[in-house]
Amino acid sequence: MTELDRIVITPLADRPSLLSRIYEITDTWPAFIPHDPVAEALLSRVAEDFPHYCVVATEGDRVVARGLSVPFDAHSDGREETPDKGWDQVLVWAFRDRHRGHSPTAVSALEITVDTGYLGRGLSYRMLAALRDAAGRQGHRVLLAPVRPTAKHLEPHVTMTDYIRRQGADGLPADPWLRVHVKAGGTIQKIAPASMTVSGSPAQWRRWTGLPFDQDGDIEVPGALVPVHCDTAHDRAVYVEPNVWVRHTVRPPTV
């Protein structure tokens, strides 16, 4: 048995006792990301309200990875499956549709987070497959994902359009996380230019990043995919993050 074989991945609906533990993971998310107002308002409710669409990985008693996704109705109010506002938009739609009793027609992944001690073992592939399976068990045939390319932060001034065109010698995306998605059968659909937005005062950005934020203009922030725009006269700095929509075909569940 390999190390990976000892890791068990299950839908959260099957292990409700782990609902309160999925954030025990040591992760590498930038400190400013949780301050997206949509995330602040809704993300912590996803696992409890949509457990059939979320998965958890454990090794023994330790939670080592989580995968979150949400269902939404892509056909109401002139919506589209892959909105320009990406991550923020599908999360808002999911809770709005749940409140209004609308039947979902699409599923979007929100995140796959692997504990830093378990990175580099291929667990992300298994978590992605588990999210696809979870969507399939609920009757869906497509899993969408507003992907946050993991190496884009190293080149914040390169446009996302130019960035996603880069390929390795094998024709797969050069970005590691996009590469995982495409290697797993996903197809890149479009860019979501305003997938997440974090707005705060320069003082807040100083707390989140440790940077001075005392000048106007674009500021490079570690972990940010594009620069943060600072306007000291209006006491505001705004980060608008682009993501990349990827579409996965989901196989029907086996009986």
Long-range contacts (C-beta under 8 A, 24 or more apart in sequence): 3-121, 4-121, 4-122, 4-123, 4-126, 6-59, 6-60, 7-57, 7-58, 7-59, 7-64, 7-65, 7-118, 7-123, 7-126, 8-57, 8-58, 8-59, 9-55, 9-56, 9-57, 9-65, 9-126, 9-127, 9-130, 10-55, 10-56, 10-58, 11-51, 11-52, 11-54, 11-55, 11-130, 11-134, 11-137, 12-47, 12-51, 12-52, 12-54, 12-55, 12-56, 13-51, 13-52, 13-54, 15-56, 16-51, 18-56, 18-58, 18-63, 19-47, 19-48, 19-51, 21-63, 22-47, 22-54, 22-56, 22-63, 22-66, 23-66, 24-63, 25-63, 25-64, 25-65, 25-66, 25-113, 25-114, 25-115, 26-115, 26-116, 26-117, 27-113, 27-114, 27-115, 27-116, 28-116, 29-113, 29-223, 30-221, 30-222, 30-223, 30-224, 31-208, 31-209, 31-223, 32-198, 32-200, 32-205, 32-208, 32-209, 32-221, 32-223, 32-224, 32-239, 33-196, 33-198, 33-223, 35-198, 35-200, 35-204, 35-208, 36-88, 36-196, 36-197, 36-198, 37-197, 37-199, 38-87, 38-88, 38-91, 38-92, 38-196, 39-91, 39-196, 42-91, 42-92, 42-95, 43-68, 43-91, 43-110, 45-95, 46-70, 46-91, 46-94, 46-110, 49-95, 49-98, 50-94, 50-98, 52-134, 52-137, 52-138, 53-107, 53-131, 53-134, 53-135, 53-138, 54-134, 55-127, 55-130, 55-131, 55-134, 57-114, 57-123, 57-126, 57-127, 57-130, 59-118, 63-115, 64-114, 64-115, 64-117, 64-118, 64-123, 65-112, 65-113, 65-114, 65-115, 65-118, 65-123, 65-124, 65-127, 66-111, 66-112, 66-113, 67-109, 67-111, 67-112, 67-113, 67-127, 67-128, 67-130, 67-131, 67-134, 68-109, 68-110, 68-111, 68-112, 69-107, 69-108, 69-109, 69-110, 69-131, 69-134, 69-135, 69-143, 70-94, 70-95, 70-107, 70-108, 70-110, 71-97, 71-104, 71-106, 71-107, 71-138, 71-140, 72-97, 72-104, 72-105, 72-106, 72-107, 72-108, 73-97, 73-102, 73-103, 73-104, 73-105, 73-106, 74-105, 74-106, 75-105, 76-102, 81-106, 81-142, 81-144, 82-144, 82-146, 82-189, 82-190, 82-192, 82-245, 82-247, 83-192, 84-192, 84-193, 84-194, 85-192, 85-194, 85-195, 86-146, 86-192, 86-194, 86-195, 86-196, 86-243, 86-245, 87-146, 87-192, 87-195, 87-196, 87-243, 88-194, 88-195, 88-196, 88-197, 90-144, 90-146, 104-138, 104-140, 106-140, 106-142, 106-144, 107-135, 107-138, 107-140, 107-142, 107-143, 107-144, 108-143, 108-144, 108-145, 108-146, 109-143, 109-144, 109-145, 109-146, 124-177, 124-180, 125-180, 125-183, 125-184, 128-180, 128-181, 128-184, 128-248, 129-184, 132-248, 132-250, 132-251, 133-250, 133-253, 135-250, 136-250, 136-251, 136-252, 136-253, 137-253, 140-250, 141-249, 141-250, 141-252, 142-247, 142-248, 142-249, 142-250, 143-247, 143-248, 143-250, 144-245, 144-246, 144-247, 144-248, 145-181, 145-186, 145-245, 145-246, 145-247, 145-248, 146-192, 146-195, 146-243, 146-244, 146-245, 147-177, 147-178, 147-181, 147-243, 147-244, 147-245, 147-246, 148-177, 148-195, 148-225, 148-241, 148-243, 149-175, 149-177, 149-178, 149-225, 149-243, 149-244, 150-175, 150-176, 150-177, 151-175, 151-176, 151-177, 152-225, 153-222, 153-223, 153-224, 153-225, 156-220, 156-221, 156-224, 156-225, 156-226, 156-227, 157-226, 157-227, 160-191, 160-193, 160-225, 160-226, 160-242, 160-244, 161-191, 164-188, 164-191, 164-244, 178-244, 178-246, 181-246, 181-248, 182-246, 184-248, 185-248, 185-249, 186-246, 186-247, 186-248, 187-246, 187-247, 187-248, 188-244, 188-245, 188-246, 189-245, 189-246, 189-247, 190-244, 190-245, 191-242, 191-243, 191-244, 191-245, 192-242, 192-243, 192-244, 192-245, 193-240, 193-242, 194-240, 194-241, 194-242, 195-241, 195-242, 195-243, 196-239, 196-240, 196-241, 196-243, 197-238, 197-239, 197-240, 197-241, 198-238, 198-239, 198-241, 199-236, 199-237, 199-238, 199-239, 200-236, 200-237, 201-235, 201-236, 201-237, 202-230, 202-232, 202-235, 202-236, 202-237, 204-237, 205-230, 205-237, 213-237
